[in-house]
Every structure is written in C-alpha cells, then in structure tokens.
Amino acid sequence: MSTGPAAPAKHAELSALATELRPELHRYSARPHGSVIEGEDVVQDTFARAFAALDELKKAPPLRPWLFRIATTARWICCAAARSVRPSPLMKSRDRRSEARILRSC
C-alpha cells in the first residue's frame, strides 16, 4: 500500500463522493436482487473494494463511473452466488440410483 501525499486527498474525495452516491448506489444494487439487505451488502462491498484499490492506482479515474463499475461487478458476483445450485439430498439419491442402474447394465 503506497501512502504518498495524494493518498489522503484521494481518500477524502472518495469519502465525500461515497456519502453523496450511497443512496443511488443502493437503489442500483438492490433492484436486481429485490432485496434491500443484499443491496446494502453490495454497496458495502463496493466501498471496501474501492478504498482498497484506491491506494494502488497510479492515476485516479473519474470516481463516479469507477464506483458504479465496481458496484456492477459486485452485483454480478452476488447474483452468481445466489444462482449457484447446491445439490440437495434428493438430487444425490437420484444420482446414486442412476449410477446403480448403469453398473447393473454393464
């Protein structure tokens, strides 16, 4: 983590913008999930990622579009995690029966 003279200024600017954009980011993040709580998780993840990446940037991008790009990525990650299918015990038992049928036919 680099802490040059511009780092506190970048953090202060991002903090001010975060306060201003938080409601808009929250609406943007909560809409696809249909859940205020999941939207808040995405917003918090967005700001955590932004503050962590800010020190590594050599040239600060325009902050508003950059935050929305991070929020979009966080939304996709959250949606993908919600869509992942975990096998249920019923699915496992079906797989075992299929395997048994295949083994008997050999």
ChimeraX attribute file (.defattr): number of C-alpha atoms within 10 A of each C-alpha:
attribute: neighborCount
match mode: 1-to-1
recipient: residues
	/A:1	9
	/A:2	11
	/A:3	9
	/A:4	9
	/A:5	8
	/A:6	11
	/A:7	15
	/A:8	12
	/A:9	11
	/A:10	16
	/A:11	15
	/A:12	12
	/A:13	12
	/A:14	19
	/A:15	14
	/A:16	11
	/A:17	14
	/A:18	20
	/A:19	9
	/A:20	11
	/A:21	14
	/A:22	15
	/A:23	13
	/A:24	13
	/A:25	22
	/A:26	20
	/A:27	16
	/A:28	18
	/A:29	28
	/A:30	20
	/A:31	12
	/A:32	13
	/A:33	15
	/A:34	11
	/A:35	13
	/A:36	14
	/A:37	13
	/A:38	19
	/A:39	24
	/A:40	18
	/A:41	17
	/A:42	26
	/A:43	28
	/A:44	17
	/A:45	15
	/A:46	24
	/A:47	18
	/A:48	11
	/A:49	15
	/A:50	19
	/A:51	14
	/A:52	12
	/A:53	11
	/A:54	19
	/A:55	19
	/A:56	13
	/A:57	12
	/A:58	8
	/A:59	8
	/A:60	11
	/A:61	11
	/A:62	8
	/A:63	16
	/A:64	13
	/A:65	10
	/A:66	13
	/A:67	22
	/A:68	18
	/A:69	13
	/A:70	17
	/A:71	25
	/A:72	17
	/A:73	14
	/A:74	21
	/A:75	24
	/A:76	14
	/A:77	13
	/A:78	17
	/A:79	14
	/A:80	11
	/A:81	10
	/A:82	10
	/A:83	9
	/A:84	8
	/A:85	8
	/A:86	7
	/A:87	8
	/A:88	8
	/A:89	9
	/A:90	8
	/A:91	10
	/A:92	11
	/A:93	11
	/A:94	11
	/A:95	12
	/A:96	11
	/A:97	11
	/A:98	12
	/A:99	11
	/A:100	11
	/A:101	11
	/A:102	10
	/A:103	9
	/A:104	8
	/A:105	6
	/A:106	5
